[in-house]
Amino acid sequence: MRVEIILDSSCTEPEITIRTASMTEEVSRLAEKLTENTPQVITGSKNDKIEVLEPTELIRIYAGNGKVFAVTDKGEYTCRLRIYEFEQRLDTDSFVRISNSEIINLKKVSHFDLSFTGTICVRLQDGTVTYVSRRYVSRIKKILGI
């Protein structure tokens, strides 16, 4: 993707034009991100305190016992957002859903173990071991280029 910025002193407000041969998923995501008005802040609570969580610090987000948890190097936080809301807010280049109840940060993966038949074992940098559900295996393989 080529990006061009033109400085024009007569311009009163920024204008963005996307020129493309066809409407792709990447173009749709880009247009959606550019038109978002609400800040995409992610918060979590821990020890009766609410903290702003930086997406780059997130290791995994998972649902369990009717709650949603976000794990960072600083610990585990309880979140009010649902898994699908995290999926909408997080960068699809870094975060991928591996099951109906879990999203992982690809940049925090230590390695993938493909030796399991029909599924993929994921070891995260914090030592957590989790598994890609069968439904999401093809998506992960496509991301990994295998």
N, C-alpha and C positions, 0 to 999 in steps of 0.2 A: 504494500500500500504506500503510495506516495503522498506526502503531506506538504502543502505549500501555504505559507503565511505571507500575506501582502499587507504592508503597513500603508494606510491611506488616511491622511490627516482630515480629509473631508468626511470620513465615515463617522456617523454619530452613535452607532451601536454595532457590536460585532455581528457579522453575518457569516454563516457557514453554508457552503454548497458542496454536496457530494455528487461527483460525476462517476458513473459506473455503467458498464455494459449490461449488467443484469442485477436484479435484486437478489442478493445472497443473504445467508444467515448472518454473516459478519457485518454486512452493510446495515441490516435491520437492527442488530445489537448496537452498532455505533450510533445510528440515528436515535434509538431509544435512550441511550446514555446521554446524548447531547441535549435531549429535550426534557430530561428529568428535572423537576423543580425541587423535590424534597431531598434534604440531605440524607445520605445513606449511612447514618451513624449506627453502629452496632454496640449494644450495651449488654452487660451481664452483671449479675449480682453474686456477691461472695461475702460472707461474714456481715450481712446486713448493710453492705455498701454497694452502690451501683458504680461500675467503672465503664469507661469507653474502651472498647476492644478494637485494636488495630487489626485489620484483615491480614496483614503480613505476619502478625504474631499468632494467628489461629493455626492450630495443628489439625483439629477435627471438630466437627459439630455432629452430635448424635442425639437421638431421642431414646428415652428409657423411663419407665415408671410414670408415664404421662407427662414428662417434662422434657425440655430441650436443654442440652448442655453444650457449652463451648469450652474446648480445652486449649490452653496456651502454655507456654513455659512457666508462667506465673501460677498456674493452677487451673481448676475447673470452675466454671461459672454457670449459673442457671440463667437461662434467657427466656424472654417472653415471645420472641419471634418463633415461628414454626419453621420446619425444615425447608418447605417450599419458599418461604420468604427469604431465608438465607440464600437459597439457590438463586433467587432473583437479584439479590443485592451484591453477591460476591462475583468477582472477576472469573469468567469461565475459562480463562487461560491458566489460572492457578488452582481453582477449586473444581472438584468433580464429585458428583453423587455416585456412591458405590453401592447403595442399597436404599430401600424406602426410608430407612431411619438414619442414614449417615452420609456426611459429606466430608471429604478429606482435602487438605492442602497438598497439592502435588509437589510443591517445593519443600515440604517437610517429610517426604517419603524417603526412608533409608533404602528400601528395595522392595521389589515385587517378586513373589515366588510363584512361578507358573507350574510347578510340579504337581499341584493338586488337580485331580481330574474334574473338569467342569467348573472350577472356580479359581480365584486368584487370591493368594494370601498377601497382605500388605503389612510391612513392618515400618512403622513411623519412627522419626528421629528420637522421640521421647521413649521408645521401647514398646509402645503399644502395638499389639498384633490384632489386625482386623481382617475381614474377608469381603471380597466383592461378591455380591449375590449374583446368581446365574443370569438374572434379568439384565444386569449391567456389565457383564463380562465383555460382550462385543464392543460396547462403547469404550471401555478401558483399553482393550486391545487396539482399537482404532487410534486412540490418543497416544498410545505407546508405539504405534507404527508397526504392529505385529499382526 
